[in-house]
């Protein structure tokens, strides 16, 4: 199965079946997708700054609230 990334009218990106390939049965053991270089390189571009500003260092106070499943 092959998929492509397509931006929806709601502004969210989704993987959809590639119309140039066979129609998936959704029982395939694996899939292959493609995306533009911009999507690939920009999707996590803000992560280094976020990680630097939100990491917990030794000695830092923090609060962890976990919901009971």
Chimera marker file (.cmm) of the C-alpha trace (Angstrom):
<marker_set name="trace">
<marker id="1" x="0.000" y="0.000" z="0.000" r="1" g="1" b="0" radius="0.5"/>
<marker id="2" x="1.263" y="3.499" z="-0.815" r="1" g="1" b="0" radius="0.5"/>
<marker id="3" x="-0.007" y="6.682" z="0.753" r="1" g="1" b="0" radius="0.5"/>
<marker id="4" x="0.513" y="10.390" z="0.173" r="1" g="1" b="0" radius="0.5"/>
<marker id="5" x="0.163" y="13.369" z="2.512" r="1" g="1" b="0" radius="0.5"/>
<marker id="6" x="-2.683" y="15.735" z="1.702" r="1" g="1" b="0" radius="0.5"/>
<marker id="7" x="-3.728" y="18.890" z="3.539" r="1" g="1" b="0" radius="0.5"/>
<marker id="8" x="-7.461" y="18.860" z="4.333" r="1" g="1" b="0" radius="0.5"/>
<marker id="9" x="-9.876" y="21.782" z="4.266" r="1" g="1" b="0" radius="0.5"/>
<marker id="10" x="-9.513" y="21.918" z="8.064" r="1" g="1" b="0" radius="0.5"/>
<marker id="11" x="-5.787" y="22.648" z="7.676" r="1" g="1" b="0" radius="0.5"/>
<marker id="12" x="-4.670" y="19.257" z="9.028" r="1" g="1" b="0" radius="0.5"/>
<marker id="13" x="-2.403" y="16.918" z="7.087" r="1" g="1" b="0" radius="0.5"/>
<marker id="14" x="-3.486" y="13.333" z="6.606" r="1" g="1" b="0" radius="0.5"/>
<marker id="15" x="-2.116" y="10.257" z="4.893" r="1" g="1" b="0" radius="0.5"/>
<marker id="16" x="-4.491" y="9.036" z="2.215" r="1" g="1" b="0" radius="0.5"/>
<marker id="17" x="-4.214" y="6.149" z="-0.252" r="1" g="1" b="0" radius="0.5"/>
<marker id="18" x="-2.138" y="7.103" z="-3.285" r="1" g="1" b="0" radius="0.5"/>
<marker id="19" x="-4.555" y="7.127" z="-6.225" r="1" g="1" b="0" radius="0.5"/>
<marker id="20" x="-1.699" y="6.079" z="-8.539" r="1" g="1" b="0" radius="0.5"/>
<marker id="21" x="-1.386" y="2.774" z="-6.693" r="1" g="1" b="0" radius="0.5"/>
<marker id="22" x="-3.702" y="-0.161" z="-6.018" r="1" g="1" b="0" radius="0.5"/>
<marker id="23" x="-6.572" y="0.376" z="-3.611" r="1" g="1" b="0" radius="0.5"/>
<marker id="24" x="-5.537" y="-0.828" z="-0.147" r="1" g="1" b="0" radius="0.5"/>
<marker id="25" x="-7.370" y="-3.659" z="1.555" r="1" g="1" b="0" radius="0.5"/>
<marker id="26" x="-6.094" y="-2.451" z="4.972" r="1" g="1" b="0" radius="0.5"/>
<marker id="27" x="-4.776" y="-5.954" z="5.625" r="1" g="1" b="0" radius="0.5"/>
<marker id="28" x="-1.336" y="-5.206" z="4.175" r="1" g="1" b="0" radius="0.5"/>
<marker id="29" x="1.545" y="-6.020" z="6.553" r="1" g="1" b="0" radius="0.5"/>
<marker id="30" x="3.210" y="-2.669" z="5.896" r="1" g="1" b="0" radius="0.5"/>
<marker id="31" x="2.832" y="0.576" z="4.008" r="1" g="1" b="0" radius="0.5"/>
<marker id="32" x="4.983" y="3.229" z="2.395" r="1" g="1" b="0" radius="0.5"/>
<marker id="33" x="4.331" y="6.950" z="2.477" r="1" g="1" b="0" radius="0.5"/>
<marker id="34" x="5.921" y="9.998" z="0.969" r="1" g="1" b="0" radius="0.5"/>
<marker id="35" x="5.944" y="13.635" z="1.978" r="1" g="1" b="0" radius="0.5"/>
<marker id="36" x="7.467" y="16.806" z="0.703" r="1" g="1" b="0" radius="0.5"/>
<marker id="37" x="10.899" y="17.881" z="1.868" r="1" g="1" b="0" radius="0.5"/>
<marker id="38" x="9.288" y="20.914" z="3.528" r="1" g="1" b="0" radius="0.5"/>
<marker id="39" x="6.960" y="18.728" z="5.596" r="1" g="1" b="0" radius="0.5"/>
<marker id="40" x="9.810" y="16.433" z="6.527" r="1" g="1" b="0" radius="0.5"/>
<marker id="41" x="12.240" y="19.150" z="7.603" r="1" g="1" b="0" radius="0.5"/>
<marker id="42" x="9.778" y="21.632" z="9.128" r="1" g="1" b="0" radius="0.5"/>
<marker id="43" x="7.559" y="19.269" z="11.118" r="1" g="1" b="0" radius="0.5"/>
<marker id="44" x="9.917" y="19.200" z="14.103" r="1" g="1" b="0" radius="0.5"/>
<marker id="45" x="11.784" y="22.469" z="13.503" r="1" g="1" b="0" radius="0.5"/>
<marker id="46" x="10.431" y="24.024" z="16.707" r="1" g="1" b="0" radius="0.5"/>
<marker id="47" x="11.308" y="21.030" z="18.883" r="1" g="1" b="0" radius="0.5"/>
<marker id="48" x="14.898" y="21.991" z="19.846" r="1" g="1" b="0" radius="0.5"/>
<marker id="49" x="13.754" y="25.315" z="21.332" r="1" g="1" b="0" radius="0.5"/>
<marker id="50" x="10.757" y="23.686" z="23.023" r="1" g="1" b="0" radius="0.5"/>
<marker id="51" x="12.982" y="20.976" z="24.511" r="1" g="1" b="0" radius="0.5"/>
<marker id="52" x="15.483" y="23.544" z="25.800" r="1" g="1" b="0" radius="0.5"/>
<marker id="53" x="12.722" y="25.591" z="27.461" r="1" g="1" b="0" radius="0.5"/>
<marker id="54" x="10.797" y="22.644" z="28.889" r="1" g="1" b="0" radius="0.5"/>
<marker id="55" x="13.361" y="20.122" z="30.006" r="1" g="1" b="0" radius="0.5"/>
<marker id="56" x="13.734" y="19.071" z="33.622" r="1" g="1" b="0" radius="0.5"/>
<marker id="57" x="17.268" y="19.206" z="34.967" r="1" g="1" b="0" radius="0.5"/>
<marker id="58" x="18.650" y="17.518" z="38.052" r="1" g="1" b="0" radius="0.5"/>
<marker id="59" x="17.566" y="19.511" z="41.108" r="1" g="1" b="0" radius="0.5"/>
<marker id="60" x="14.565" y="21.131" z="39.368" r="1" g="1" b="0" radius="0.5"/>
<marker id="61" x="11.234" y="21.011" z="41.127" r="1" g="1" b="0" radius="0.5"/>
<marker id="62" x="8.427" y="19.537" z="39.059" r="1" g="1" b="0" radius="0.5"/>
<marker id="63" x="4.895" y="18.259" z="39.432" r="1" g="1" b="0" radius="0.5"/>
<marker id="64" x="3.595" y="15.166" z="37.710" r="1" g="1" b="0" radius="0.5"/>
<marker id="65" x="-0.137" y="14.574" z="37.549" r="1" g="1" b="0" radius="0.5"/>
<marker id="66" x="-1.155" y="11.281" z="35.981" r="1" g="1" b="0" radius="0.5"/>
<marker id="67" x="-4.741" y="10.314" z="35.279" r="1" g="1" b="0" radius="0.5"/>
<marker id="68" x="-5.782" y="6.895" z="36.500" r="1" g="1" b="0" radius="0.5"/>
<marker id="69" x="-6.595" y="4.721" z="33.446" r="1" g="1" b="0" radius="0.5"/>
<link id1="1" id2="2" r="1" g="1" b="0" radius="0.2"/>
<link id1="2" id2="3" r="1" g="1" b="0" radius="0.2"/>
<link id1="3" id2="4" r="1" g="1" b="0" radius="0.2"/>
<link id1="4" id2="5" r="1" g="1" b="0" radius="0.2"/>
<link id1="5" id2="6" r="1" g="1" b="0" radius="0.2"/>
<link id1="6" id2="7" r="1" g="1" b="0" radius="0.2"/>
<link id1="7" id2="8" r="1" g="1" b="0" radius="0.2"/>
<link id1="8" id2="9" r="1" g="1" b="0" radius="0.2"/>
<link id1="9" id2="10" r="1" g="1" b="0" radius="0.2"/>
<link id1="10" id2="11" r="1" g="1" b="0" radius="0.2"/>
<link id1="11" id2="12" r="1" g="1" b="0" radius="0.2"/>
<link id1="12" id2="13" r="1" g="1" b="0" radius="0.2"/>
<link id1="13" id2="14" r="1" g="1" b="0" radius="0.2"/>
<link id1="14" id2="15" r="1" g="1" b="0" radius="0.2"/>
<link id1="15" id2="16" r="1" g="1" b="0" radius="0.2"/>
<link id1="16" id2="17" r="1" g="1" b="0" radius="0.2"/>
<link id1="17" id2="18" r="1" g="1" b="0" radius="0.2"/>
<link id1="18" id2="19" r="1" g="1" b="0" radius="0.2"/>
<link id1="19" id2="20" r="1" g="1" b="0" radius="0.2"/>
<link id1="20" id2="21" r="1" g="1" b="0" radius="0.2"/>
<link id1="21" id2="22" r="1" g="1" b="0" radius="0.2"/>
<link id1="22" id2="23" r="1" g="1" b="0" radius="0.2"/>
<link id1="23" id2="24" r="1" g="1" b="0" radius="0.2"/>
<link id1="24" id2="25" r="1" g="1" b="0" radius="0.2"/>
<link id1="25" id2="26" r="1" g="1" b="0" radius="0.2"/>
<link id1="26" id2="27" r="1" g="1" b="0" radius="0.2"/>
<link id1="27" id2="28" r="1" g="1" b="0" radius="0.2"/>
<link id1="28" id2="29" r="1" g="1" b="0" radius="0.2"/>
<link id1="29" id2="30" r="1" g="1" b="0" radius="0.2"/>
<link id1="30" id2="31" r="1" g="1" b="0" radius="0.2"/>
<link id1="31" id2="32" r="1" g="1" b="0" radius="0.2"/>
<link id1="32" id2="33" r="1" g="1" b="0" radius="0.2"/>
<link id1="33" id2="34" r="1" g="1" b="0" radius="0.2"/>
<link id1="34" id2="35" r="1" g="1" b="0" radius="0.2"/>
<link id1="35" id2="36" r="1" g="1" b="0" radius="0.2"/>
<link id1="36" id2="37" r="1" g="1" b="0" radius="0.2"/>
<link id1="37" id2="38" r="1" g="1" b="0" radius="0.2"/>
<link id1="38" id2="39" r="1" g="1" b="0" radius="0.2"/>
<link id1="39" id2="40" r="1" g="1" b="0" radius="0.2"/>
<link id1="40" id2="41" r="1" g="1" b="0" radius="0.2"/>
<link id1="41" id2="42" r="1" g="1" b="0" radius="0.2"/>
<link id1="42" id2="43" r="1" g="1" b="0" radius="0.2"/>
<link id1="43" id2="44" r="1" g="1" b="0" radius="0.2"/>
<link id1="44" id2="45" r="1" g="1" b="0" radius="0.2"/>
<link id1="45" id2="46" r="1" g="1" b="0" radius="0.2"/>
<link id1="46" id2="47" r="1" g="1" b="0" radius="0.2"/>
<link id1="47" id2="48" r="1" g="1" b="0" radius="0.2"/>
<link id1="48" id2="49" r="1" g="1" b="0" radius="0.2"/>
<link id1="49" id2="50" r="1" g="1" b="0" radius="0.2"/>
<link id1="50" id2="51" r="1" g="1" b="0" radius="0.2"/>
<link id1="51" id2="52" r="1" g="1" b="0" radius="0.2"/>
<link id1="52" id2="53" r="1" g="1" b="0" radius="0.2"/>
<link id1="53" id2="54" r="1" g="1" b="0" radius="0.2"/>
<link id1="54" id2="55" r="1" g="1" b="0" radius="0.2"/>
<link id1="55" id2="56" r="1" g="1" b="0" radius="0.2"/>
<link id1="56" id2="57" r="1" g="1" b="0" radius="0.2"/>
<link id1="57" id2="58" r="1" g="1" b="0" radius="0.2"/>
<link id1="58" id2="59" r="1" g="1" b="0" radius="0.2"/>
<link id1="59" id2="60" r="1" g="1" b="0" radius="0.2"/>
<link id1="60" id2="61" r="1" g="1" b="0" radius="0.2"/>
<link id1="61" id2="62" r="1" g="1" b="0" radius="0.2"/>
<link id1="62" id2="63" r="1" g="1" b="0" radius="0.2"/>
<link id1="63" id2="64" r="1" g="1" b="0" radius="0.2"/>
<link id1="64" id2="65" r="1" g="1" b="0" radius="0.2"/>
<link id1="65" id2="66" r="1" g="1" b="0" radius="0.2"/>
<link id1="66" id2="67" r="1" g="1" b="0" radius="0.2"/>
<link id1="67" id2="68" r="1" g="1" b="0" radius="0.2"/>
<link id1="68" id2="69" r="1" g="1" b="0" radius="0.2"/>
</marker_set>
